[in-house]
Amino acid sequence: MPFHIEYRKVLFKAIQHDETIIYSPLKRFGGSGIRVNLQGETAYNMNGKQGLQLKLRNHTVVIGTQKPRELQNALDSLYKK
């Protein structure tokens, strides 16, 4: 099904670790888009090889972005509030 009807929420307190990464969406997730691999990791990626990896309590989420440092800095500033 190409459309996801349900929204996903990630609570800040569920994030145990975040880091910027360079990865291959094709090798790690089988392509771009919203993907889940065999390890249970979820990717939200449109294009490119950069992203922010969020280690949550029970799984890993990778958010593809052209500006991973800026996204990480934005999350870090929210943690401090």
Residue frames as a rotation matrix with the C-alpha (Angstrom) as fourth column:
MET 1
0.588 0.809 0.000 0.00
0.809 -0.588 0.000 0.00
0.000 0.000 -1.000 0.00
PRO 2
-0.200 -0.769 0.607 1.67
0.745 -0.522 -0.416 3.26
0.637 0.369 0.677 -1.04
PHE 3
-0.044 0.251 0.967 -0.17
-0.331 -0.917 0.223 5.50
0.943 -0.311 0.123 1.43
HIS 4
-0.689 -0.199 -0.697 0.26
0.574 0.437 -0.692 5.44
0.442 -0.877 -0.188 5.17
ILE 5
0.173 0.906 0.386 -2.95
0.277 -0.421 0.864 6.40
0.945 -0.042 -0.324 6.89
GLU 6
0.823 0.127 -0.554 -1.56
0.553 0.046 0.832 6.35
0.131 -0.991 -0.032 10.41
TYR 7
0.560 -0.649 0.514 0.78
-0.478 -0.761 -0.440 9.02
0.676 0.001 -0.736 11.79
ARG 8
0.338 -0.552 -0.762 3.85
0.731 0.664 -0.157 7.93
0.593 -0.504 0.628 13.73
LYS 9
0.805 -0.105 0.584 4.86
-0.393 -0.832 0.392 9.77
0.445 -0.544 -0.711 16.88
VAL 10
0.101 -0.822 -0.560 8.29
0.652 0.480 -0.587 9.62
0.752 -0.305 0.585 18.47
LEU 11
0.972 0.229 -0.045 8.51
0.171 -0.565 0.807 10.98
0.160 -0.793 -0.588 21.99
PHE 12
0.402 -0.873 0.278 11.72
-0.595 -0.479 -0.645 12.78
0.696 0.094 -0.712 22.89
LYS 13
0.188 -0.321 0.928 12.08
-0.929 0.250 0.274 10.66
-0.320 -0.914 -0.251 26.00
ALA 14
0.862 0.152 0.483 12.10
-0.026 0.966 -0.257 7.53
-0.506 0.209 0.837 23.78
ILE 15
0.765 -0.642 -0.042 15.22
-0.124 -0.083 -0.989 8.72
0.631 0.762 -0.143 21.91
GLN 16
0.846 -0.508 -0.164 18.25
0.383 0.365 0.849 7.16
-0.371 -0.781 0.503 23.53
HIS 17
-0.229 -0.955 -0.187 20.83
0.308 -0.253 0.917 8.33
-0.923 0.153 0.353 21.01
ASP 18
0.902 0.421 0.100 20.99
0.214 -0.234 -0.948 10.30
-0.376 0.876 -0.301 17.76
GLU 19
-0.149 -0.977 -0.155 23.78
0.130 -0.174 0.976 10.64
-0.980 0.125 0.152 15.23
THR 20
0.483 0.196 -0.853 24.33
-0.766 -0.377 -0.521 11.87
-0.424 0.905 -0.032 11.70
ILE 21
0.028 -0.423 0.906 25.13
0.151 0.898 0.414 9.09
-0.988 0.125 0.089 9.25
ILE 22
-0.179 -0.063 -0.982 26.05
-0.968 -0.169 0.187 8.45
-0.178 0.984 -0.031 5.63
TYR 23
-0.345 0.178 0.921 24.35
-0.106 0.968 -0.227 5.32
-0.933 -0.176 -0.315 4.32
SER 24
-0.944 0.105 -0.312 23.06
-0.299 0.123 0.946 3.62
0.138 0.987 -0.085 1.20
PRO 25
-0.202 0.948 0.246 19.25
-0.846 -0.043 -0.531 3.58
-0.493 -0.316 0.811 1.17
LEU 26
0.336 0.314 -0.888 19.32
-0.818 0.564 -0.111 0.89
0.466 0.764 0.446 -1.51
LYS 27
-0.425 -0.597 -0.680 21.62
-0.170 0.791 -0.588 -1.46
0.889 -0.134 -0.438 0.42
ARG 28
-0.987 -0.060 0.150 20.23
-0.153 0.063 -0.986 -0.85
0.050 -0.996 -0.071 3.90
PHE 29
-0.450 0.891 0.064 16.51
-0.303 -0.084 -0.949 -0.49
-0.840 -0.447 0.308 3.14
GLY 30
-0.351 0.297 0.888 15.96
0.738 0.671 0.068 -1.65
-0.576 0.680 -0.455 -0.43
GLY 31
-0.278 0.207 0.938 15.36
0.785 -0.514 0.346 1.85
0.554 0.832 -0.020 -1.82
SER 32
-0.970 -0.039 0.240 13.92
-0.059 -0.920 -0.387 5.26
0.236 -0.390 0.890 -1.01
GLY 33
-0.066 0.992 0.105 10.62
-0.261 -0.119 0.958 6.16
0.963 0.036 0.267 0.56
ILE 34
0.168 0.191 0.967 9.17
-0.985 0.068 0.157 4.81
-0.036 -0.979 0.200 3.78
ARG 35
0.187 -0.244 -0.952 10.90
-0.387 0.872 -0.299 1.47
0.903 0.424 0.068 4.31
VAL 36
0.580 -0.101 0.808 11.40
-0.750 0.321 0.578 -1.18
-0.318 -0.942 0.110 6.96
ASN 37
-0.119 -0.700 -0.704 14.35
-0.806 0.482 -0.343 -3.57
0.579 0.527 -0.622 6.68
LEU 38
0.252 0.203 -0.946 14.82
0.072 0.971 0.227 -7.10
0.965 -0.125 0.230 8.02
GLN 39
-0.696 -0.558 -0.452 16.36
0.514 0.053 -0.856 -5.76
0.502 -0.828 0.250 11.25
GLY 40
0.161 0.870 -0.465 13.16
0.987 -0.130 0.097 -3.83
0.024 -0.475 -0.880 11.99
GLU 41
-0.615 -0.416 -0.670 14.74
0.426 -0.890 0.161 -0.43
-0.663 -0.186 0.725 11.30
THR 42
0.492 0.822 0.287 12.47
0.776 -0.263 -0.574 2.18
-0.396 0.505 -0.767 9.70
ALA 43
-0.703 -0.710 -0.050 13.63
0.581 -0.613 0.536 4.72
-0.411 0.347 0.843 7.11
TYR 44
0.651 0.741 -0.164 11.98
0.501 -0.582 -0.641 7.90
-0.571 0.335 -0.750 5.92
ASN 45
-0.370 -0.901 -0.228 14.08
0.203 -0.318 0.926 8.86
-0.907 0.296 0.300 2.90
MET 46
0.752 0.591 -0.293 13.46
-0.124 -0.309 -0.943 10.69
-0.648 0.745 -0.159 -0.36
ASN 47
0.819 -0.569 0.074 16.93
0.238 0.218 -0.946 10.89
0.522 0.793 0.314 -1.89
GLY 48
0.305 -0.806 0.507 20.56
-0.743 -0.534 -0.404 11.21
0.596 -0.253 -0.762 -0.96
LYS 49
0.167 -0.396 -0.903 22.82
0.310 0.891 -0.333 9.26
0.936 -0.224 0.271 1.36
GLN 50
-0.842 -0.465 0.272 22.81
-0.066 -0.412 -0.909 11.44
0.535 -0.783 0.316 4.46
GLY 51
0.211 0.972 -0.107 20.53
0.091 0.090 0.992 11.16
0.973 -0.219 -0.070 7.42
LEU 52
-0.377 -0.190 0.906 19.91
-0.866 -0.276 -0.418 11.27
0.330 -0.942 -0.061 11.12
GLN 53
-0.271 0.211 -0.939 19.73
0.123 0.975 0.183 7.94
0.955 -0.066 -0.290 12.91
LEU 54
-0.062 0.361 0.930 17.58
-0.922 -0.379 0.085 7.81
0.383 -0.852 0.357 16.03
LYS 55
-0.703 -0.141 -0.698 18.11
0.121 0.943 -0.311 4.90
0.701 -0.303 -0.645 18.41
LEU 56
0.059 0.816 0.576 14.85
-0.784 -0.320 0.532 4.44
0.618 -0.482 0.621 20.27
ARG 57
-0.093 -0.054 0.994 14.08
-0.892 0.448 -0.059 2.09
-0.442 -0.893 -0.090 23.13
ASN 58
0.215 0.320 0.923 12.75
-0.097 0.947 -0.306 -0.65
-0.972 -0.024 0.234 20.90
HIS 59
0.505 -0.119 0.855 13.95
0.810 0.406 -0.423 0.13
-0.297 0.906 0.301 17.36
THR 60
-0.515 -0.758 -0.400 15.94
0.427 -0.632 0.646 2.42
-0.743 0.162 0.649 15.06
VAL 61
0.708 0.687 0.167 14.59
0.543 -0.377 -0.750 5.17
-0.452 0.621 -0.640 12.81
VAL 62
-0.540 -0.839 0.066 16.60
0.663 -0.375 0.648 6.78
-0.519 0.394 0.759 10.01
ILE 63
0.650 0.686 -0.327 15.44
0.364 -0.659 -0.658 10.14
-0.667 0.308 -0.678 8.66
GLY 64
-0.104 -0.674 0.731 17.01
0.991 -0.008 0.133 11.01
-0.084 0.739 0.669 5.33
THR 65
0.829 0.312 -0.465 17.95
0.306 -0.948 -0.089 14.66
-0.468 -0.069 -0.881 4.94
GLN 66
0.531 -0.654 0.539 20.28
0.540 -0.229 -0.810 16.83
0.653 0.721 0.232 2.89
LYS 67
-0.048 -0.494 0.868 21.15
-0.460 -0.760 -0.458 18.74
0.887 -0.421 -0.191 6.08
PRO 68
0.317 0.220 -0.923 21.71
0.496 0.791 0.359 16.18
0.808 -0.572 0.142 8.86
ARG 69
-0.685 -0.630 -0.365 23.73
0.649 -0.299 -0.700 18.51
0.332 -0.716 0.614 11.12
GLU 70
-0.760 0.455 0.465 21.00
-0.452 -0.883 0.125 21.14
0.467 -0.115 0.877 11.09
LEU 71
0.281 0.888 -0.364 18.37
-0.297 0.441 0.847 18.52
0.912 -0.130 0.388 11.96
GLN 72
0.047 -0.351 -0.935 20.53
0.774 0.605 -0.188 17.18
0.631 -0.715 0.301 14.78
ASN 73
-0.913 -0.400 0.083 21.11
0.282 -0.764 -0.581 20.71
0.296 -0.507 0.810 16.12
ALA 74
-0.340 0.877 0.341 17.35
-0.613 -0.481 0.627 21.37
0.714 0.004 0.700 16.04
LEU 75
0.474 0.486 -0.734 16.68
0.178 0.764 0.620 18.19
0.862 -0.425 0.276 18.04
ASP 76
-0.359 -0.705 -0.611 19.48
0.802 0.102 -0.589 19.03
0.478 -0.702 0.529 20.48
SER 77
-0.878 0.062 0.475 17.98
-0.193 -0.953 -0.233 22.49
0.438 -0.297 0.849 21.09
LEU 78
0.150 0.988 0.018 14.62
-0.538 0.067 0.840 20.86
0.829 -0.136 0.542 21.88
TYR 79
0.188 -0.174 -0.967 16.25
0.600 0.799 -0.027 18.46
0.777 -0.575 0.254 24.35
LYS 80
-0.757 -0.642 -0.123 17.60
0.507 -0.458 -0.730 21.42
0.412 -0.615 0.672 26.32
LYS 81
-0.449 0.662 0.601 14.15
-0.478 -0.746 0.464 23.01
0.755 -0.079 0.651 26.78
